[in-house]
Amino acid sequence: MHPINLTSDPIICAIFGGAVNGFGTGMALKNGISTGGLDILGLVIKKHTGKSIGTINIIFNGFIVLAAGFMFGWPYAFYSALGLVVNAKVMDMVYTRQKKMQVMIVTSSPNSVIESLQTRLRRGVTIVHGAEGAYKHDAKTILFTVISRYEQPELQRAMQEADPHAFVSIAEDVHIMGHFYEPDL
């Protein structure tokens, strides 16, 4: 059987090749699997610097593409660089464990919510006492925590279990300074 040639355009090949590769690597990392390549080094550096794995991947592979450009010609290096950028962006979109979200919970049942969050998500919680709802003027407690986007479905289950009537607000892409627990791959 002969292979089917969909296109010979190197730009289209770089874009789709980078997207497929980035999706595959992102899914592997999301599910706790390593591809055995630079993603291992990327995970180690990410843990110490907070940079995204896609950015780290671009930096290391950029040096390889630069060397290949000198050896094999710049047009091929530019196509490879395009594929690397697409790969990194798609990988960062799929690998949601590195995306942080700040969660604010307004609840009448803070103890059950805290217990559920700490049991299910292994996250610290900051408590603000003395809040008051403006509609009914009843006493509330505000809880703050930070989770990864990967943990959002588990947060929803925890809230449904602990206090289904709580008000939950989520801010995406927050920057963390200080300790944030991240499980090893």
Buried (B, 14 or more C-beta within 10 A) or exposed (E): EEEEEEEEEBEEBBBBBBBBBBBBBBEBBBEEEEEEEBBEEBBEBBEEEEEBBBBBBBBBBBEEBEEBBEEEEEEBBBBBBBBBBBBBBBBBBBBBBBBBBBBBBBBBBBEBBBBBBBEBBEBBBEEEEEEEEEEEEEEBBBBEBBBBBBBBEBBEEBBEBBBEEBEBEBEEEEEEEEEEEEEEB
